[in-house]
Amino acid sequence: MRNLTIVTKNLLIINVLAFIATWVVKGVGIDLQSMCGLHFFLANDFHVYQLVTYMFLHANFAHILFNMFALWMFGCVIESVWGPKKFLFYYISCGIGAGLMQELAQFVSFYVTISGQDPSVGLSDVFQVGQALSMQLNSWTTIGASGAVYAILLAFGMIFPNERIFIFPLPIPIKAKWFVTFYVCIELFSALGSPGDGVAHMAHLGGMLFGFFMIRYWNLHPTSGYGRSSGLDFFENLKRNLDKRNRPRGSSGRDMHVERGGAKESDWEYNARKKANQDEVDRILDKIRKSGYDSLTKEEKQKLFDSSNND
């Protein structure tokens, strides 16, 4: 079984615990799906935090089983390539993007419904109608990690386009790029043909759309990171400054690092080794972009997993 990477493992745990908690507290009259599910923004129960919390709730066992299986199967690979911080940023951002797309789809549906009943209702009037119907609109609730998970599927297809995977019940494997294309088509046709089937197809497509543009931006700007001014970097810089401030006075300017095996090395040796490792990882990632994941040797694949675990 594939080794679980740190972020993927914690996401699986959080989703399972949230699923269990949903049914436990329901017995005492607490509806987590109503509290933390994503409501339509014109509804009375809508809160901004729901754009995050909704992706950790699921309607039933089949719902969470599919999402968590896909997250485990593809998330470990993507996290090993990108590292935990970039992977988590991508996952949460695409989940929020999926929620925003679902909000937009619901607004369009609401406008079409209202204008169909009263053609004199204009776009500006919809908000007033929404306020009057805010209690009834509370029933429009979205839950599930599917938007973020579909973004992970997209990332796998873009990074490893020629990797062959199986789709039940097809007897032969197909390339990842066709696998992703198949899912996009299914969701697109479902969104257009069955808008009232209770499945947030636009959220699925929204997660993939946000993921596509994010990956394209990273590919076009490989040295820009994924947001150097983000809160992640702020806390990293803060931690470094605190470490420097807490360093004992009179200590040598030439710090020594102690590795797991007990060997000591200077700052210069440590930085040189880290740079060499990063150069090797960059070379492997460049090889993936040019020739696909299948072109890697066993040692190169292991290097990617090792580099992720050491982050």
C-alpha positions in Angstrom: 0.0 0.0 0.0 1.2 3.5 -0.9 2.7 5.3 2.0 0.4 8.1 3.2 1.8 11.6 2.9 1.3 13.9 5.8 -1.3 16.3 4.4 -3.3 13.6 2.6 -3.4 11.5 5.8 -4.6 14.4 7.9 -7.3 15.4 5.3 -8.5 11.8 5.4 -8.7 11.8 9.2 -10.5 15.2 9.4 -13.1 14.1 6.8 -13.8 10.8 8.5 -14.0 12.4 11.9 -16.3 15.1 10.6 -18.5 12.4 9.0 -18.7 10.5 12.3 -19.4 13.7 14.2 -22.2 14.6 11.9 -24.2 11.5 12.8 -23.2 11.5 16.5 -24.4 15.1 17.2 -27.4 14.6 15.0 -28.8 12.4 17.7 -28.8 15.3 20.1 -30.4 17.7 17.7 -27.4 19.4 16.2 -27.3 19.6 12.4 -23.7 20.1 11.4 -24.6 20.0 7.7 -26.9 23.0 8.2 -24.4 24.8 10.3 -21.3 24.2 8.2 -22.6 23.3 4.8 -22.4 25.9 2.1 -25.7 27.8 1.9 -26.7 30.0 -1.1 -25.3 33.5 -0.3 -28.8 35.1 -0.4 -30.0 32.6 2.2 -30.5 33.6 5.9 -28.0 30.9 7.2 -25.1 31.8 4.8 -21.7 32.5 6.4 -18.4 33.1 4.7 -16.6 30.4 6.7 -18.9 27.8 5.1 -16.7 28.1 1.9 -14.1 26.1 3.8 -16.2 24.0 6.2 -18.5 22.6 3.6 -15.7 20.5 1.9 -15.2 18.4 5.1 -18.8 17.2 5.3 -20.5 14.4 3.4 -24.1 13.2 2.9 -23.7 9.5 3.2 -21.2 6.6 3.3 -21.0 6.3 -0.5 -20.3 10.0 -0.9 -17.4 10.0 1.5 -16.1 6.6 0.3 -15.6 7.8 -3.3 -14.0 11.1 -2.3 -11.6 9.7 0.2 -10.6 6.8 -2.1 -9.8 9.3 -4.9 -8.0 11.6 -2.4 -5.9 8.7 -1.2 -5.2 7.3 -4.6 -4.2 10.6 -6.3 -3.4 12.9 -3.4 -0.4 11.0 -2.2 1.2 11.2 -5.6 0.5 14.9 -6.1 1.7 15.8 -2.6 4.9 13.8 -3.2 5.6 15.9 -6.3 4.6 19.3 -4.9 5.3 19.0 -1.3 2.8 19.3 1.6 2.5 23.1 1.7 1.8 23.6 -2.0 -0.5 20.6 -2.1 -2.6 21.9 0.9 -2.7 25.4 -0.7 -4.0 23.9 -3.9 -6.5 21.6 -2.2 -8.1 24.3 0.0 -8.0 27.0 -2.8 -9.7 24.7 -5.3 -12.3 23.7 -2.7 -13.1 27.4 -2.1 -13.1 28.0 -5.9 -15.6 25.1 -6.3 -17.8 26.7 -3.7 -17.7 30.0 -5.4 -18.7 28.4 -8.7 -21.6 26.6 -7.0 -22.7 30.0 -5.6 -22.6 31.5 -9.1 -24.6 28.6 -10.6 -27.2 28.9 -7.9 -27.5 32.6 -8.5 -28.1 32.1 -12.2 -30.6 29.3 -11.5 -32.4 31.6 -9.0 -32.5 34.5 -11.4 -33.8 32.3 -14.3 -36.5 30.9 -12.0 -37.6 34.4 -10.7 -37.5 36.1 -14.1 -39.4 33.2 -15.7 -42.2 33.7 -13.2 -42.2 37.5 -13.6 -40.4 38.9 -16.7 -40.4 42.4 -15.2 -37.9 41.3 -12.5 -34.5 42.7 -13.4 -31.0 41.7 -12.2 -31.0 44.3 -9.5 -34.4 43.2 -8.2 -33.2 39.6 -7.6 -31.3 40.6 -4.5 -34.5 42.1 -3.0 -36.4 39.0 -3.8 -33.6 36.9 -2.3 -33.9 38.8 0.9 -37.6 38.2 1.1 -37.1 34.5 0.4 -34.0 34.1 2.6 -35.5 31.5 4.9 -36.7 29.3 2.1 -33.3 29.5 0.3 -31.7 27.9 3.3 -32.5 24.5 1.7 -29.9 25.2 -1.0 -27.0 23.6 0.8 -23.8 22.1 -0.7 -21.5 19.7 1.1 -18.6 17.4 0.1 -15.0 17.4 -0.8 -15.7 16.6 -4.5 -14.7 20.0 -5.8 -11.2 19.8 -4.3 -10.9 16.1 -5.1 -11.8 16.7 -8.8 -9.0 19.3 -8.8 -6.6 16.6 -7.6 -7.7 14.4 -10.4 -7.1 17.2 -12.9 -3.6 17.8 -11.4 -2.7 14.1 -11.8 -3.9 14.2 -15.4 -1.8 17.4 -16.2 1.3 16.2 -14.4 1.2 12.6 -15.5 -0.8 12.7 -18.7 0.5 9.4 -20.0 0.3 7.4 -16.8 -2.0 4.5 -17.3 -4.8 3.8 -14.8 -7.8 1.5 -14.6 -11.4 2.6 -14.7 -14.0 0.0 -13.6 -15.5 -1.8 -15.6 -13.1 -1.2 -18.5 -10.8 -4.2 -18.9 -7.8 -2.2 -20.1 -6.0 0.8 -18.6 -6.3 4.2 -20.2 -4.0 7.2 -20.0 -4.6 9.8 -17.2 -5.3 12.6 -19.7 -8.2 10.7 -21.2 -9.4 9.7 -17.7 -9.6 13.3 -16.7 -11.2 14.3 -20.0 -13.8 11.6 -19.5 -14.8 13.0 -16.1 -14.9 16.5 -17.3 -17.3 15.5 -20.1 -19.5 13.5 -17.6 -19.8 16.5 -15.3 -20.4 18.9 -18.1 -23.2 16.9 -19.6 -24.7 16.2 -16.2 -24.6 19.9 -15.3 -26.4 20.8 -18.5 -28.7 17.8 -18.7 -29.6 17.1 -15.1 -29.3 20.4 -13.1 -31.8 19.2 -10.5 -30.3 15.8 -9.6 -29.1 16.9 -6.3 -25.4 16.7 -7.3 -23.2 19.9 -7.3 -21.8 19.3 -10.8 -20.8 23.0 -11.2 -18.8 22.7 -8.0 -16.9 19.8 -9.5 -16.2 21.7 -12.6 -15.4 24.8 -10.6 -12.7 22.9 -8.6 -11.2 21.6 -11.8 -11.3 25.1 -13.5 -9.6 26.8 -10.6 -7.0 24.0 -10.5 -6.4 24.3 -14.2 -5.6 28.0 -14.1 -3.5 27.6 -10.9 -1.4 24.8 -12.5 -1.0 26.8 -15.7 0.1 29.9 -13.7 2.7 27.8 -11.8 4.0 26.3 -15.1 4.4 29.7 -16.7 6.0 31.2 -13.5 8.0 28.3 -12.1 10.1 30.6 -9.8 7.1 32.5 -8.4 6.2 29.8 -5.9 2.5 29.6 -5.1 2.2 32.9 -3.3 5.3 34.2 -1.6 3.3 36.8 0.2 0.9 34.2 1.6 0.3 33.6 5.3 2.4 30.4 5.0 5.5 32.4 4.2 4.7 34.9 6.9 4.7 32.3 9.6 7.8 30.7 8.2 9.7 34.0 8.3 8.3 34.7 11.8 9.6 31.3 13.0 13.1 31.9 11.5 13.3 35.3 13.2 12.3 33.8 16.5 14.8 31.0 16.1 17.5 33.6 15.5 16.4 35.7 18.5 16.4 32.7 20.8 19.9 31.6 19.8 22.2 31.7 22.8 24.5 34.7 23.0 28.1 34.1 22.3 27.3 31.1 20.1 29.5 30.6 17.1 28.3 32.2 13.9 29.0 28.9 12.2 26.1 26.8 13.3 26.2 23.1 13.3 23.4 20.8 12.1 23.0 17.3 13.5 21.4 14.8 11.1 19.4 11.8 12.1 22.4 9.5 11.9 24.2 11.7 14.4 26.7 13.3 12.0 27.4 17.0 12.3 27.8 19.4 9.4 28.3 23.2 9.1 25.9 25.7 7.7 27.8 25.7 4.4 27.8 21.9 4.1 24.1 21.7 5.1 23.1 24.4 2.5 25.2 22.8 -0.2 23.6 19.4 0.4 20.1 20.9 0.5 20.7 22.7 -2.7 22.0 19.6 -4.4 18.9 17.7 -3.3 16.6 20.4 -4.6 18.5 20.6 -7.9 18.0 16.8 -8.3 14.2 17.1 -7.4 13.9 20.0 -9.9 15.6 17.9 -12.6 13.1 15.0 -11.9 10.1 17.3 -12.1 11.4 18.8 -15.4 11.7 15.2 -16.7 8.1 14.6 -15.7 6.9 17.7 -17.5 8.7 16.7 -20.7 8.3 12.9 -20.7 5.7 12.0 -18.2 5.8 10.0 -14.9 6.4 6.7 -16.7 9.9 7.9 -17.8 11.2 8.0 -14.2 13.4 5.3 -12.9 12.6 3.6 -9.6 15.3 5.6 -7.9 13.9 8.9 -9.2 10.4 8.0 -8.0 11.7 7.1 -4.6 13.6 10.5 -4.5 10.3 12.3 -5.0 8.7 10.5 -2.1 11.7 11.0 0.1 11.9 14.7 -0.6 8.2 15.1 0.3 8.7 13.3 3.7 11.6 15.5 4.5 9.8 18.8 3.9 
